[in-house]
Amino acid sequence: MDINTIIKLVQSVPPDKLTDEKTLRKVLKAAGKESGQKFSDEELNRLVKNFKKIASGGMGSALGMISMLMKSGVSQKQINNIKKKMN
């Protein structure tokens, strides 16, 4: 999945809606569609749960989040691009 697409979609969501399950499902479905993936309800539930955990600061630390991203296939270059876009 293209991380830049995800960033753009997440940035388009008002901050007060980042933990709203209906909104997150819609954004994650759109991200999947952009990358040619179709998520099952089970996959969407898991993704929403993980996103809420990250959005609420539940990853423990930035290092924990970077580790999780790299395990899911995000490269160090993509992580550096995320850092630049968030600053």
C-alpha positions as CSV (number, residue, x, y, z in Angstrom):
1,M,0.0,0.0,0.0
2,D,1.4,3.4,-0.9
3,I,2.2,5.3,2.3
4,N,1.9,8.7,0.6
5,T,-1.7,7.9,-0.4
6,I,-2.5,6.9,3.2
7,I,-1.0,10.1,4.5
8,K,-3.0,12.2,2.1
9,L,-6.2,10.4,3.1
10,V,-5.5,10.7,6.8
11,Q,-4.7,14.4,6.5
12,S,-8.1,14.9,4.8
13,V,-9.9,13.7,7.9
14,P,-10.8,16.3,10.5
15,P,-8.8,15.6,13.8
16,D,-12.0,15.1,15.8
17,K,-13.0,12.3,13.4
18,L,-9.7,10.3,13.6
19,T,-11.2,7.9,16.2
20,D,-14.6,7.6,14.6
21,E,-15.0,4.0,13.4
22,K,-17.3,4.8,10.5
23,T,-14.9,7.5,9.2
24,L,-11.8,5.3,9.6
25,R,-13.5,2.4,7.8
26,K,-14.3,4.8,4.9
27,V,-10.7,6.2,4.8
28,L,-9.1,2.7,5.0
29,K,-11.4,1.4,2.2
30,A,-10.4,4.3,0.0
31,A,-6.7,3.7,0.8
32,G,-7.1,0.1,-0.2
33,K,-9.0,1.0,-3.4
34,E,-6.2,3.4,-4.3
35,S,-3.6,0.6,-3.9
36,G,-5.8,-2.0,-5.7
37,Q,-6.7,-3.9,-2.5
38,K,-10.1,-4.8,-1.3
39,F,-10.4,-5.4,2.5
40,S,-12.7,-7.9,4.1
41,D,-14.8,-6.8,7.1
42,E,-12.4,-8.7,9.3
43,E,-9.4,-6.9,7.8
44,L,-11.1,-3.5,8.1
45,N,-11.9,-4.2,11.7
46,R,-8.2,-5.0,12.4
47,L,-7.0,-2.0,10.6
48,V,-9.4,0.3,12.4
49,K,-8.4,-1.1,15.7
50,N,-4.7,-0.6,14.9
51,F,-5.2,2.9,13.6
52,K,-7.1,3.9,16.8
53,K,-4.3,2.5,18.9
54,I,-1.8,4.5,16.9
55,A,-3.9,7.7,16.9
56,S,-4.4,7.5,20.7
57,G,-0.7,7.2,21.3
58,G,-1.0,3.5,22.3
59,M,2.1,2.3,20.4
60,G,4.2,3.1,23.4
61,S,6.9,5.1,21.6
62,A,7.9,6.4,18.3
63,L,10.4,3.5,18.1
64,G,7.6,1.0,18.6
65,M,5.6,2.6,15.8
66,I,8.6,2.6,13.4
67,S,9.2,-1.1,14.2
68,M,5.5,-1.9,13.5
69,L,5.6,0.1,10.2
70,M,8.8,-1.7,9.1
71,K,7.2,-5.1,9.9
72,S,4.2,-4.2,7.7
73,G,6.5,-3.5,4.7
74,V,7.1,0.2,5.0
75,S,10.7,1.0,4.1
76,Q,13.1,3.3,6.0
77,K,12.9,5.8,3.0
78,Q,9.1,5.9,3.4
79,I,9.4,6.5,7.1
80,N,11.8,9.4,6.5
81,N,9.3,10.8,4.0
82,I,6.6,10.6,6.7
83,K,8.8,12.4,9.2
84,K,9.4,15.2,6.6
85,K,5.7,15.6,5.9
86,M,4.7,15.6,9.6
87,N,7.1,18.4,10.5
